Amino acid sequence: MSTRRVALPRDIVEFLDSYPGEEDDISLNANLEFYSNRLRCRPDNLLIDELHERWLGDYQKLEYKHGYIQWLFPIREHGMNYESQPLQTHEIEFMRNDEQIMGRLLLSYRLMLDFYGMRLESQETGLLNRSPSSHFGARYQNLVRSSHNNLRISRILKCLSEFGLERLNAGFLLHVLNEQSEHGHLNSPMLLSSMDRWWTNCLRNEEERLYIASLIQKARGDPDFVFSRGMYEEALERRRSAGRLGP
């Protein structure tokens, strides 16, 4: 194992290695049932379609309730909500091949992006933009202030990766980097630490992971380098057309 891998948090190492030693339990199907709109999440007692409809824009609920995030973004790890269930590999296979379920996962992502002051401009590339100017600033401030959201974002990115949506991870990370580098937003020490140690490493594609890490390092260390919106858009378009983020 390389020095870089040793320095990573344990949960990230396990994620990158696809959770060695974890066995699939075919008797567990709570995540599949919830995303099929047949099982109510606990403790909030909502079907996923109800949660999407009722909680979009309800920032008080999204901030102060905590059990829902394990249901919206299941991963192969235990969370703080013991009424939820770790994601099983047979669930991943089934869910990835169900168009309606994958559509619901994208709605979950859009729900949380709105909470964080962002919106998805392109499902194909993962391109993000700010929410309307009337409220993105307040949402950014909440993200900086409420550090428990850093853990939520790690979970979101791991989940998207499990379901083959790593292009969305790259879109998220490079949007945040652009906001930091060009505009001075989202620059708190806690957020930077989470981004550098966790979020950037929530991609199993090593080439993309290292490329994004190199951009972050350059933006942090070179006062003459600005990661602009144009660079962000070019990187995602390059990934779409040529299959890689880097030149």
C-alpha positions as CSV (number, residue, x, y, z in Angstrom):
1,M,0.0,0.0,0.0
2,S,1.3,3.4,-0.9
3,T,2.1,6.2,1.6
4,R,-0.8,8.1,0.2
5,R,-3.3,5.3,0.9
6,V,-1.9,4.8,4.5
7,A,-2.6,8.5,5.2
8,L,-6.2,8.3,4.2
9,P,-9.1,7.8,6.7
10,R,-10.0,4.2,7.3
11,D,-13.5,4.5,5.8
12,I,-12.0,6.0,2.6
13,V,-9.5,3.1,2.3
14,E,-12.3,0.6,2.7
15,F,-14.5,2.5,0.2
16,L,-11.7,2.6,-2.4
17,D,-11.1,-1.1,-1.9
18,S,-14.8,-1.8,-2.4
19,Y,-15.2,-3.0,1.2
20,P,-13.1,-6.1,1.3
21,G,-14.5,-8.8,3.5
22,E,-18.1,-7.5,3.4
23,E,-20.5,-10.2,2.5
24,D,-23.8,-9.7,0.7
25,D,-26.9,-10.6,2.8
26,I,-29.7,-11.4,0.4
27,S,-32.3,-11.3,3.2
28,L,-31.7,-7.5,3.5
29,N,-33.7,-5.4,1.0
30,A,-34.7,-2.2,2.9
31,N,-32.8,0.2,0.6
32,L,-34.3,-1.5,-2.5
33,E,-37.8,-1.4,-1.0
34,F,-37.5,2.2,0.0
35,Y,-36.2,3.3,-3.4
36,S,-39.0,1.3,-5.0
37,N,-41.5,3.5,-3.0
38,R,-42.8,0.5,-1.1
39,L,-41.1,1.0,2.3
40,R,-41.3,4.0,4.7
41,C,-38.1,5.3,6.0
42,R,-37.7,5.4,9.8
43,P,-38.0,7.3,12.0
44,D,-39.7,9.8,9.6
45,N,-42.3,7.4,8.3
46,L,-42.2,8.7,4.7
47,L,-42.1,6.9,1.3
48,I,-39.3,8.3,-0.8
49,D,-41.7,10.1,-3.2
50,E,-43.4,11.8,-0.2
51,L,-40.0,12.9,1.2
52,H,-39.0,14.3,-2.2
53,E,-42.2,16.2,-2.5
54,R,-42.6,17.5,1.0
55,W,-39.0,18.3,2.0
56,L,-37.7,20.1,-1.0
57,G,-36.9,23.6,0.2
58,D,-37.8,22.7,3.8
59,Y,-34.3,23.7,5.1
60,Q,-35.2,23.4,8.8
61,K,-36.1,19.7,8.4
62,L,-33.1,19.0,6.2
63,E,-30.8,20.7,8.7
64,Y,-32.1,19.4,12.0
65,K,-33.4,15.9,11.2
66,H,-30.6,13.3,10.7
67,G,-32.1,9.9,10.0
68,Y,-33.2,10.5,6.5
69,I,-29.7,10.9,5.0
70,Q,-28.9,7.2,5.4
71,W,-32.1,6.3,3.5
72,L,-31.6,8.7,0.7
73,F,-28.0,7.8,0.2
74,P,-27.4,4.2,1.3
75,I,-23.8,3.0,1.4
76,R,-22.1,-0.2,2.5
77,E,-21.4,1.2,6.0
78,H,-23.4,1.5,9.2
79,G,-24.6,5.1,9.9
80,M,-25.9,6.8,12.9
81,N,-29.5,5.8,12.1
82,Y,-29.8,2.2,13.3
83,E,-33.3,2.0,11.8
84,S,-31.7,2.1,8.4
85,Q,-29.6,-0.7,6.8
86,P,-26.2,-0.8,5.1
87,L,-26.5,-1.2,1.3
88,Q,-26.1,-4.7,0.0
89,T,-24.4,-5.6,-3.2
90,H,-27.4,-7.4,-4.6
91,E,-29.4,-4.2,-4.0
92,I,-26.8,-2.2,-6.0
93,E,-27.1,-4.4,-9.0
94,F,-30.9,-4.3,-9.0
95,M,-31.2,-0.6,-8.3
96,R,-28.6,0.4,-10.9
97,N,-30.7,-1.4,-13.6
98,D,-34.0,0.2,-12.6
99,E,-34.6,3.5,-14.5
100,Q,-37.2,4.7,-12.0
101,I,-35.0,4.0,-9.0
102,M,-32.1,5.8,-10.6
103,G,-34.4,8.8,-11.3
104,R,-35.3,8.9,-7.7
105,L,-31.6,8.9,-6.7
106,L,-31.0,11.9,-8.9
107,L,-34.0,13.6,-7.2
108,S,-32.4,12.9,-3.9
109,Y,-29.2,14.5,-5.1
110,R,-31.1,17.6,-6.4
111,L,-32.9,17.9,-3.1
112,M,-29.6,18.0,-1.2
113,L,-27.9,20.3,-3.7
114,D,-30.8,22.8,-3.3
115,F,-30.2,22.6,0.5
116,Y,-26.6,23.4,-0.1
117,G,-27.3,26.4,-2.4
118,M,-26.5,24.6,-5.7
119,R,-28.4,23.1,-8.7
120,L,-27.6,20.4,-11.2
121,E,-27.3,22.0,-14.7
122,S,-26.5,18.8,-16.5
123,Q,-27.1,15.1,-15.5
124,E,-24.8,14.1,-18.4
125,T,-21.7,16.0,-17.2
126,G,-22.5,16.7,-13.6
127,L,-22.2,20.5,-14.1
128,L,-23.4,22.5,-11.2
129,N,-24.3,26.1,-10.7
130,R,-25.4,28.2,-7.8
131,S,-29.0,28.3,-6.7
132,P,-30.8,31.6,-7.5
133,S,-29.1,34.6,-6.0
134,S,-31.9,35.2,-3.6
135,H,-30.8,32.4,-1.4
136,F,-27.6,30.7,-2.4
137,G,-25.6,32.9,0.0
138,A,-27.6,31.8,3.0
139,R,-27.3,28.2,2.0
140,Y,-23.5,28.5,1.5
141,Q,-23.2,30.1,5.0
142,N,-25.2,27.2,6.5
143,L,-22.9,24.7,4.8
144,V,-19.8,26.5,6.2
145,R,-21.4,26.8,9.7
146,S,-23.0,23.4,10.1
147,S,-20.1,21.0,9.9
148,H,-22.2,17.8,10.2
149,N,-23.1,18.4,6.6
150,N,-19.5,17.6,5.7
151,L,-20.2,14.0,6.8
152,R,-23.4,14.0,4.8
153,I,-21.6,15.0,1.7
154,S,-19.0,12.2,2.1
155,R,-21.9,9.8,2.2
156,I,-23.6,11.3,-0.8
157,L,-20.5,11.0,-2.9
158,K,-19.8,7.4,-1.9
159,C,-23.4,6.6,-2.7
160,L,-23.2,8.2,-6.1
161,S,-20.0,6.3,-6.8
162,E,-21.7,2.9,-5.9
163,F,-24.4,3.6,-8.4
164,G,-22.1,4.5,-11.3
165,L,-22.6,8.2,-11.1
166,E,-19.0,9.4,-10.4
167,R,-19.4,12.0,-13.1
168,L,-21.6,13.8,-10.5
169,N,-18.9,13.6,-7.9
170,A,-16.4,15.3,-10.2
171,G,-19.0,18.0,-11.0
172,F,-19.6,18.6,-7.4
173,L,-15.9,18.8,-6.4
174,L,-14.9,21.0,-9.2
175,H,-17.8,23.4,-8.6
176,V,-16.7,23.8,-4.9
177,L,-13.1,24.3,-6.0
178,N,-14.2,27.0,-8.5
179,E,-16.2,28.8,-5.8
180,Q,-13.2,28.6,-3.4
181,S,-10.6,29.7,-6.0
182,E,-12.4,32.3,-8.0
183,H,-14.9,33.7,-5.5
184,G,-13.7,33.0,-2.0
185,H,-16.8,31.0,-1.0
186,L,-16.9,27.7,1.0
187,N,-13.4,28.3,2.4
188,S,-13.8,27.4,6.1
189,P,-11.0,25.2,7.7
190,M,-13.4,22.4,8.5
191,L,-14.8,22.3,5.0
192,L,-11.4,22.4,3.4
193,S,-10.3,19.6,5.6
194,S,-13.3,17.5,4.7
195,M,-12.8,18.2,1.0
196,D,-9.1,17.3,1.0
197,R,-9.3,14.2,3.2
198,W,-12.7,12.8,2.4
199,W,-14.6,14.3,-0.5
200,T,-11.8,14.3,-3.1
201,N,-11.2,10.6,-2.3
202,C,-14.7,9.5,-2.8
203,L,-14.0,8.5,-6.4
204,R,-12.8,5.1,-7.3
205,N,-11.5,6.3,-10.7
206,E,-7.8,6.9,-9.7
207,E,-6.9,9.1,-12.6
208,E,-9.8,11.5,-11.9
209,R,-9.1,11.4,-8.2
210,L,-5.5,12.3,-8.6
211,Y,-6.3,15.0,-11.2
212,I,-8.8,16.7,-9.0
213,A,-6.4,16.5,-6.0
214,S,-3.7,18.1,-8.1
215,L,-6.0,21.0,-9.1
216,I,-6.9,21.5,-5.4
217,Q,-3.2,21.5,-4.4
218,K,-2.4,24.0,-7.1
219,A,-5.3,26.3,-6.2
220,R,-4.3,26.1,-2.5
221,G,-0.5,26.6,-3.1
222,D,-0.2,28.9,-6.1
223,P,-1.4,32.5,-5.5
224,D,-1.3,33.2,-9.3
225,F,-3.5,30.2,-10.2
226,V,-7.3,30.6,-10.3
227,F,-9.5,27.7,-11.1
228,S,-12.1,29.5,-13.1
229,R,-15.6,28.7,-14.2
230,G,-14.4,28.3,-17.7
231,M,-11.8,25.7,-16.6
232,Y,-14.5,23.9,-14.7
233,E,-16.8,23.7,-17.7
234,E,-14.0,22.7,-20.0
235,A,-12.9,19.8,-17.7
236,L,-16.4,18.3,-17.6
237,E,-17.0,18.7,-21.3
238,R,-13.6,17.0,-21.9
239,R,-14.7,14.2,-19.7
240,R,-17.9,13.8,-21.7
241,S,-16.3,14.0,-25.1
242,A,-12.9,12.4,-24.5
243,G,-13.5,10.3,-21.4
244,R,-11.1,12.1,-19.1
245,L,-11.1,15.2,-17.0
246,G,-7.4,16.1,-17.5
247,P,-5.9,17.4,-20.8
